[in-house]
Amino acid sequence: MSDTPPQSGNHEVAAAINRLRRLIHAGFIVFSAATGVALDRGNPQGGVAFLVVAFLFLAWAGIGGLANVVRDEMKAARERG
């Protein structure tokens, strides 16, 4: 059994924030796809450019999320000893 105290309410807050971030990202994906298709019908360059920006945002969000997970795991490992 570990001597570490149980997780505080901060863990639950962080989980709620992460769920909210995922929801915002999903909304951005849908918005980007819909806008990209709409722009593509009238202006192919505009539609493609918007989808590229959406892809870059998703890549940034994914890398940021992965970095947070790695940071949290490293912190937990240090605390365990």
Backbone as XML, in Angstrom:
<?xml version="1.0"?>
<chain id="A" units="angstrom">
  <residue number="1" name="MET">
    <atom name="N" x="0.835" y="-1.174" z="0.000"/>
    <atom name="CA" x="0.000" y="0.000" z="0.000"/>
    <atom name="C" x="0.883" y="1.243" z="0.000"/>
  </residue>
  <residue number="2" name="SER">
    <atom name="N" x="0.464" y="2.249" z="-0.678"/>
    <atom name="CA" x="1.253" y="3.465" z="-0.828"/>
    <atom name="C" x="0.993" y="4.428" z="0.323"/>
  </residue>
  <residue number="3" name="ASP">
    <atom name="N" x="2.023" y="5.204" z="0.651"/>
    <atom name="CA" x="1.884" y="6.216" z="1.700"/>
    <atom name="C" x="1.369" y="7.544" z="1.156"/>
  </residue>
  <residue number="4" name="THR">
    <atom name="N" x="1.168" y="7.626" z="-0.137"/>
    <atom name="CA" x="0.724" y="8.894" z="-0.722"/>
    <atom name="C" x="-0.740" y="9.130" z="-0.394"/>
  </residue>
  <residue number="5" name="PRO">
    <atom name="N" x="-1.105" y="10.390" z="-0.162"/>
    <atom name="CA" x="-2.507" y="10.687" z="0.145"/>
    <atom name="C" x="-3.383" y="10.489" z="-1.085"/>
  </residue>
  <residue number="6" name="PRO">
    <atom name="N" x="-4.673" y="10.299" z="-0.887"/>
    <atom name="CA" x="-5.557" y="10.148" z="-2.038"/>
    <atom name="C" x="-5.590" y="11.421" z="-2.870"/>
  </residue>
  <residue number="7" name="GLN">
    <atom name="N" x="-5.983" y="11.280" z="-4.122"/>
    <atom name="CA" x="-6.045" y="12.429" z="-5.022"/>
    <atom name="C" x="-7.023" y="13.458" z="-4.484"/>
  </residue>
  <residue number="8" name="SER">
    <atom name="N" x="-6.654" y="14.709" z="-4.620"/>
    <atom name="CA" x="-7.540" y="15.781" z="-4.165"/>
    <atom name="C" x="-8.572" y="16.088" z="-5.243"/>
  </residue>
  <residue number="9" name="GLY">
    <atom name="N" x="-9.401" y="17.070" z="-4.984"/>
    <atom name="CA" x="-10.411" y="17.488" z="-5.949"/>
    <atom name="C" x="-9.803" y="18.070" z="-7.209"/>
  </residue>
  <residue number="10" name="ASN">
    <atom name="N" x="-8.525" y="18.447" z="-7.162"/>
    <atom name="CA" x="-7.874" y="19.017" z="-8.339"/>
    <atom name="C" x="-7.850" y="18.021" z="-9.490"/>
  </residue>
  <residue number="11" name="HIS">
    <atom name="N" x="-7.744" y="16.748" z="-9.162"/>
    <atom name="CA" x="-7.730" y="15.723" z="-10.204"/>
    <atom name="C" x="-9.059" y="15.711" z="-10.956"/>
  </residue>
  <residue number="12" name="GLU">
    <atom name="N" x="-10.139" y="15.848" z="-10.222"/>
    <atom name="CA" x="-11.460" y="15.867" z="-10.852"/>
    <atom name="C" x="-11.647" y="17.119" z="-11.695"/>
  </residue>
  <residue number="13" name="VAL">
    <atom name="N" x="-11.131" y="18.239" z="-11.220"/>
    <atom name="CA" x="-11.217" y="19.488" z="-11.985"/>
    <atom name="C" x="-10.424" y="19.359" z="-13.276"/>
  </residue>
  <residue number="14" name="ALA">
    <atom name="N" x="-9.232" y="18.782" z="-13.183"/>
    <atom name="CA" x="-8.411" y="18.603" z="-14.376"/>
    <atom name="C" x="-9.101" y="17.687" z="-15.377"/>
  </residue>
  <residue number="15" name="ALA">
    <atom name="N" x="-9.751" y="16.638" z="-14.893"/>
    <atom name="CA" x="-10.470" y="15.732" z="-15.792"/>
    <atom name="C" x="-11.625" y="16.458" z="-16.474"/>
  </residue>
  <residue number="16" name="ALA">
    <atom name="N" x="-12.326" y="17.303" z="-15.736"/>
    <atom name="CA" x="-13.433" y="18.063" z="-16.329"/>
    <atom name="C" x="-12.920" y="19.042" z="-17.376"/>
  </residue>
  <residue number="17" name="ILE">
    <atom name="N" x="-11.795" y="19.675" z="-17.099"/>
    <atom name="CA" x="-11.208" y="20.605" z="-18.067"/>
    <atom name="C" x="-10.786" y="19.858" z="-19.322"/>
  </residue>
  <residue number="18" name="ASN">
    <atom name="N" x="-10.211" y="18.677" z="-19.156"/>
    <atom name="CA" x="-9.805" y="17.889" z="-20.323"/>
    <atom name="C" x="-11.004" y="17.468" z="-21.155"/>
  </residue>
  <residue number="19" name="ARG">
    <atom name="N" x="-12.108" y="17.104" z="-20.499"/>
    <atom name="CA" x="-13.321" y="16.765" z="-21.249"/>
    <atom name="C" x="-13.830" y="17.973" z="-22.021"/>
  </residue>
  <residue number="20" name="LEU">
    <atom name="N" x="-13.781" y="19.137" z="-21.400"/>
    <atom name="CA" x="-14.219" y="20.361" z="-22.075"/>
    <atom name="C" x="-13.325" y="20.666" z="-23.268"/>
  </residue>
  <residue number="21" name="ARG">
    <atom name="N" x="-12.024" y="20.491" z="-23.106"/>
    <atom name="CA" x="-11.102" y="20.728" z="-24.221"/>
    <atom name="C" x="-11.403" y="19.785" z="-25.377"/>
  </residue>
  <residue number="22" name="ARG">
    <atom name="N" x="-11.666" y="18.508" z="-25.065"/>
    <atom name="CA" x="-11.993" y="17.557" z="-26.130"/>
    <atom name="C" x="-13.273" y="17.951" z="-26.849"/>
  </residue>
  <residue number="23" name="LEU">
    <atom name="N" x="-14.247" y="18.426" z="-26.096"/>
    <atom name="CA" x="-15.504" y="18.865" z="-26.698"/>
    <atom name="C" x="-15.275" y="20.065" z="-27.614"/>
  </residue>
  <residue number="24" name="ILE">
    <atom name="N" x="-14.465" y="21.012" z="-27.171"/>
    <atom name="CA" x="-14.153" y="22.176" z="-28.002"/>
    <atom name="C" x="-13.415" y="21.737" z="-29.259"/>
  </residue>
  <residue number="25" name="HIS">
    <atom name="N" x="-12.469" y="20.827" z="-29.119"/>
    <atom name="CA" x="-11.725" y="20.345" z="-30.286"/>
    <atom name="C" x="-12.655" y="19.640" z="-31.268"/>
  </residue>
  <residue number="26" name="ALA">
    <atom name="N" x="-13.568" y="18.828" z="-30.753"/>
    <atom name="CA" x="-14.520" y="18.141" z="-31.637"/>
    <atom name="C" x="-15.394" y="19.156" z="-32.362"/>
  </residue>
  <residue number="27" name="GLY">
    <atom name="N" x="-15.842" y="20.185" z="-31.659"/>
    <atom name="CA" x="-16.629" y="21.233" z="-32.303"/>
    <atom name="C" x="-15.836" y="21.947" z="-33.372"/>
  </residue>
  <residue number="28" name="PHE">
    <atom name="N" x="-14.564" y="22.174" z="-33.103"/>
    <atom name="CA" x="-13.713" y="22.833" z="-34.095"/>
    <atom name="C" x="-13.540" y="21.957" z="-35.329"/>
  </residue>
  <residue number="29" name="ILE">
    <atom name="N" x="-13.426" y="20.649" z="-35.130"/>
    <atom name="CA" x="-13.302" y="19.733" z="-36.270"/>
    <atom name="C" x="-14.540" y="19.818" z="-37.151"/>
  </residue>
  <residue number="30" name="VAL">
    <atom name="N" x="-15.705" y="19.735" z="-36.537"/>
    <atom name="CA" x="-16.949" y="19.781" z="-37.307"/>
    <atom name="C" x="-17.079" y="21.123" z="-38.011"/>
  </residue>
  <residue number="31" name="PHE">
    <atom name="N" x="-16.811" y="22.209" z="-37.301"/>
    <atom name="CA" x="-16.891" y="23.542" z="-37.896"/>
    <atom name="C" x="-15.912" y="23.669" z="-39.053"/>
  </residue>
  <residue number="32" name="SER">
    <atom name="N" x="-14.688" y="23.177" z="-38.853"/>
    <atom name="CA" x="-13.673" y="23.266" z="-39.900"/>
    <atom name="C" x="-14.078" y="22.492" z="-41.140"/>
  </residue>
  <residue number="33" name="ALA">
    <atom name="N" x="-14.576" y="21.292" z="-40.929"/>
    <atom name="CA" x="-14.981" y="20.474" z="-42.076"/>
    <atom name="C" x="-16.132" y="21.129" z="-42.825"/>
  </residue>
  <residue number="34" name="ALA">
    <atom name="N" x="-17.133" y="21.602" z="-42.097"/>
    <atom name="CA" x="-18.286" y="22.225" z="-42.751"/>
    <atom name="C" x="-17.883" y="23.496" z="-43.483"/>
  </residue>
  <residue number="35" name="THR">
    <atom name="N" x="-17.070" y="24.315" z="-42.847"/>
    <atom name="CA" x="-16.635" y="25.554" z="-43.485"/>
    <atom name="C" x="-15.711" y="25.262" z="-44.653"/>
  </residue>
  <residue number="36" name="GLY">
    <atom name="N" x="-14.840" y="24.271" z="-44.482"/>
    <atom name="CA" x="-13.942" y="23.909" z="-45.575"/>
    <atom name="C" x="-14.691" y="23.439" z="-46.797"/>
  </residue>
  <residue number="37" name="VAL">
    <atom name="N" x="-15.713" y="22.632" z="-46.602"/>
    <atom name="CA" x="-16.522" y="22.163" z="-47.735"/>
    <atom name="C" x="-17.243" y="23.335" z="-48.379"/>
  </residue>
  <residue number="38" name="ALA">
    <atom name="N" x="-17.798" y="24.226" z="-47.551"/>
    <atom name="CA" x="-18.518" y="25.379" z="-48.094"/>
    <atom name="C" x="-17.579" y="26.283" z="-48.888"/>
  </residue>
  <residue number="39" name="LEU">
    <atom name="N" x="-16.397" y="26.514" z="-48.363"/>
    <atom name="CA" x="-15.436" y="27.349" z="-49.077"/>
    <atom name="C" x="-14.939" y="26.662" z="-50.337"/>
  </residue>
  <residue number="40" name="ASP">
    <atom name="N" x="-14.806" y="25.351" z="-50.264"/>
    <atom name="CA" x="-14.292" y="24.604" z="-51.405"/>
    <atom name="C" x="-15.231" y="24.694" z="-52.596"/>
  </residue>
  <residue number="41" name="ARG">
    <atom name="N" x="-16.504" y="24.801" z="-52.344"/>
    <atom name="CA" x="-17.467" y="24.893" z="-53.440"/>
    <atom name="C" x="-17.300" y="26.195" z="-54.213"/>
  </residue>
  <residue number="42" name="GLY">
    <atom name="N" x="-16.984" y="27.278" z="-53.514"/>
    <atom name="CA" x="-16.857" y="28.566" z="-54.182"/>
    <atom name="C" x="-15.425" y="28.958" z="-54.460"/>
  </residue>
  <residue number="43" name="ASN">
    <atom name="N" x="-14.511" y="28.505" z="-53.621"/>
    <atom name="CA" x="-13.115" y="28.908" z="-53.743"/>
    <atom name="C" x="-12.236" y="27.755" z="-53.265"/>
  </residue>
  <residue number="44" name="PRO">
    <atom name="N" x="-11.738" y="26.964" z="-54.179"/>
    <atom name="CA" x="-10.957" y="25.782" z="-53.778"/>
    <atom name="C" x="-9.755" y="26.118" z="-52.899"/>
  </residue>
  <residue number="45" name="GLN">
    <atom name="N" x="-9.079" y="27.204" z="-53.191"/>
    <atom name="CA" x="-7.898" y="27.542" z="-52.392"/>
    <atom name="C" x="-8.291" y="27.904" z="-50.962"/>
  </residue>
  <residue number="46" name="GLY">
    <atom name="N" x="-9.399" y="28.600" z="-50.800"/>
    <atom name="CA" x="-9.855" y="28.964" z="-49.459"/>
    <atom name="C" x="-10.242" y="27.746" z="-48.643"/>
  </residue>
  <residue number="47" name="GLY">
    <atom name="N" x="-10.940" y="26.798" z="-49.270"/>
    <atom name="CA" x="-11.351" y="25.591" z="-48.561"/>
    <atom name="C" x="-10.175" y="24.752" z="-48.130"/>
  </residue>
  <residue number="48" name="VAL">
    <atom name="N" x="-9.218" y="24.579" z="-49.019"/>
    <atom name="CA" x="-8.040" y="23.782" z="-48.695"/>
    <atom name="C" x="-7.227" y="24.468" z="-47.603"/>
  </residue>
  <residue number="49" name="ALA">
    <atom name="N" x="-7.080" y="25.779" z="-47.700"/>
    <atom name="CA" x="-6.314" y="26.509" z="-46.687"/>
    <atom name="C" x="-6.969" y="26.376" z="-45.316"/>
  </residue>
  <residue number="50" name="PHE">
    <atom name="N" x="-8.285" y="26.451" z="-45.270"/>
    <atom name="CA" x="-8.970" y="26.344" z="-43.980"/>
    <atom name="C" x="-8.792" y="24.951" z="-43.396"/>
  </residue>
  <residue number="51" name="LEU">
    <atom name="N" x="-8.860" y="23.921" z="-44.230"/>
    <atom name="CA" x="-8.670" y="22.561" z="-43.737"/>
    <atom name="C" x="-7.236" y="22.336" z="-43.259"/>
  </residue>
  <residue number="52" name="VAL">
    <atom name="N" x="-6.269" y="22.968" z="-43.916"/>
    <atom name="CA" x="-4.880" y="22.860" z="-43.468"/>
    <atom name="C" x="-4.728" y="23.490" z="-42.086"/>
  </residue>
  <residue number="53" name="VAL">
    <atom name="N" x="-5.346" y="24.652" z="-41.892"/>
    <atom name="CA" x="-5.291" y="25.303" z="-40.580"/>
    <atom name="C" x="-5.946" y="24.415" z="-39.523"/>
  </residue>
  <residue number="54" name="ALA">
    <atom name="N" x="-7.073" y="23.805" z="-39.871"/>
    <atom name="CA" x="-7.753" y="22.910" z="-38.929"/>
    <atom name="C" x="-6.851" y="21.726" z="-38.571"/>
  </residue>
  <residue number="55" name="PHE">
    <atom name="N" x="-6.180" y="21.155" z="-39.571"/>
    <atom name="CA" x="-5.278" y="20.034" z="-39.315"/>
    <atom name="C" x="-4.127" y="20.457" z="-38.404"/>
  </residue>
  <residue number="56" name="LEU">
    <atom name="N" x="-3.559" y="21.634" z="-38.654"/>
    <atom name="CA" x="-2.466" y="22.116" z="-37.813"/>
    <atom name="C" x="-2.928" y="22.333" z="-36.375"/>
  </residue>
  <residue number="57" name="PHE">
    <atom name="N" x="-4.143" y="22.847" z="-36.209"/>
    <atom name="CA" x="-4.684" y="23.037" z="-34.864"/>
    <atom name="C" x="-4.833" y="21.694" z="-34.161"/>
  </residue>
  <residue number="58" name="LEU">
    <atom name="N" x="-5.345" y="20.698" z="-34.874"/>
    <atom name="CA" x="-5.521" y="19.380" z="-34.269"/>
    <atom name="C" x="-4.178" y="18.758" z="-33.906"/>
  </residue>
  <residue number="59" name="ALA">
    <atom name="N" x="-3.178" y="18.948" z="-34.762"/>
    <atom name="CA" x="-1.850" y="18.427" z="-34.457"/>
    <atom name="C" x="-1.298" y="19.103" z="-33.204"/>
  </residue>
  <residue number="60" name="TRP">
    <atom name="N" x="-1.470" y="20.416" z="-33.117"/>
    <atom name="CA" x="-1.010" y="21.154" z="-31.940"/>
    <atom name="C" x="-1.726" y="20.664" z="-30.684"/>
  </residue>
  <residue number="61" name="ALA">
    <atom name="N" x="-3.035" y="20.490" z="-30.777"/>
    <atom name="CA" x="-3.816" y="20.033" z="-29.621"/>
    <atom name="C" x="-3.395" y="18.626" z="-29.211"/>
  </residue>
  <residue number="62" name="GLY">
    <atom name="N" x="-3.163" y="17.754" z="-30.185"/>
    <atom name="CA" x="-2.748" y="16.387" z="-29.885"/>
    <atom name="C" x="-1.384" y="16.329" z="-29.233"/>
  </residue>
  <residue number="63" name="ILE">
    <atom name="N" x="-0.447" y="17.114" z="-29.751"/>
    <atom name="CA" x="0.895" y="17.140" z="-29.170"/>
    <atom name="C" x="0.842" y="17.723" z="-27.766"/>
  </residue>
  <residue number="64" name="GLY">
    <atom name="N" x="0.043" y="18.775" z="-27.588"/>
    <atom name="CA" x="-0.096" y="19.367" z="-26.255"/>
    <atom name="C" x="-0.704" y="18.388" z="-25.269"/>
  </residue>
  <residue number="65" name="GLY">
    <atom name="N" x="-1.718" y="17.652" z="-25.703"/>
    <atom name="CA" x="-2.342" y="16.652" z="-24.835"/>
    <atom name="C" x="-1.383" y="15.537" z="-24.481"/>
  </residue>
  <residue number="66" name="LEU">
    <atom name="N" x="-0.618" y="15.084" z="-25.464"/>
    <atom name="CA" x="0.362" y="14.035" z="-25.216"/>
    <atom name="C" x="1.440" y="14.523" z="-24.256"/>
  </residue>
  <residue number="67" name="ALA">
    <atom name="N" x="1.881" y="15.754" z="-24.433"/>
    <atom name="CA" x="2.890" y="16.315" z="-23.532"/>
    <atom name="C" x="2.357" y="16.391" z="-22.105"/>
  </residue>
  <residue number="68" name="ASN">
    <atom name="N" x="1.092" y="16.739" z="-21.947"/>
    <atom name="CA" x="0.494" y="16.791" z="-20.605"/>
    <atom name="C" x="0.467" y="15.415" z="-19.965"/>
  </residue>
  <residue number="69" name="VAL">
    <atom name="N" x="0.121" y="14.401" z="-20.734"/>
    <atom name="CA" x="0.079" y="13.039" z="-20.201"/>
    <atom name="C" x="1.471" y="12.595" z="-19.771"/>
  </residue>
  <residue number="70" name="VAL">
    <atom name="N" x="2.461" y="12.843" z="-20.610"/>
    <atom name="CA" x="3.832" y="12.451" z="-20.282"/>
    <atom name="C" x="4.308" y="13.187" z="-19.034"/>
  </residue>
  <residue number="71" name="ARG">
    <atom name="N" x="4.030" y="14.483" z="-18.959"/>
    <atom name="CA" x="4.436" y="15.272" z="-17.791"/>
    <atom name="C" x="3.792" y="14.733" z="-16.518"/>
  </residue>
  <residue number="72" name="ASP">
    <atom name="N" x="2.503" y="14.440" z="-16.585"/>
    <atom name="CA" x="1.801" y="13.920" z="-15.408"/>
    <atom name="C" x="2.342" y="12.566" z="-14.981"/>
  </residue>
  <residue number="73" name="GLU">
    <atom name="N" x="2.645" y="11.710" z="-15.955"/>
    <atom name="CA" x="3.188" y="10.389" z="-15.624"/>
    <atom name="C" x="4.578" y="10.500" z="-15.009"/>
  </residue>
  <residue number="74" name="MET">
    <atom name="N" x="5.395" y="11.403" z="-15.532"/>
    <atom name="CA" x="6.732" y="11.583" z="-14.966"/>
    <atom name="C" x="6.643" y="12.137" z="-13.547"/>
  </residue>
  <residue number="75" name="LYS">
    <atom name="N" x="5.728" y="13.058" z="-13.320"/>
    <atom name="CA" x="5.538" y="13.617" z="-11.978"/>
    <atom name="C" x="5.082" y="12.529" z="-11.010"/>
  </residue>
  <residue number="76" name="ALA">
    <atom name="N" x="4.142" y="11.689" z="-11.447"/>
    <atom name="CA" x="3.655" y="10.602" z="-10.595"/>
    <atom name="C" x="4.773" y="9.610" z="-10.289"/>
  </residue>
  <residue number="77" name="ALA">
    <atom name="N" x="5.613" y="9.329" z="-11.273"/>
    <atom name="CA" x="6.721" y="8.396" z="-11.056"/>
    <atom name="C" x="7.722" y="8.962" z="-10.049"/>
  </residue>
  <residue number="78" name="ARG">
    <atom name="N" x="7.993" y="10.261" z="-10.130"/>
    <atom name="CA" x="8.912" y="10.882" z="-9.161"/>
    <atom name="C" x="8.337" y="10.825" z="-7.751"/>
  </residue>
  <residue number="79" name="GLU">
    <atom name="N" x="7.025" y="11.054" z="-7.647"/>
    <atom name="CA" x="6.396" y="11.035" z="-6.328"/>
    <atom name="C" x="6.393" y="9.629" z="-5.724"/>
  </residue>
  <residue number="80" name="ARG">
    <atom name="N" x="6.294" y="8.614" z="-6.583"/>
    <atom name="CA" x="6.311" y="7.234" z="-6.087"/>
    <atom name="C" x="7.704" y="6.823" z="-5.646"/>
  </residue>
  <residue number="81" name="GLY">
    <atom name="N" x="8.698" y="7.513" z="-6.172"/>
    <atom name="CA" x="10.059" y="7.207" z="-5.754"/>
    <atom name="C" x="10.733" y="6.426" z="-6.776"/>
  </residue>
</chain>
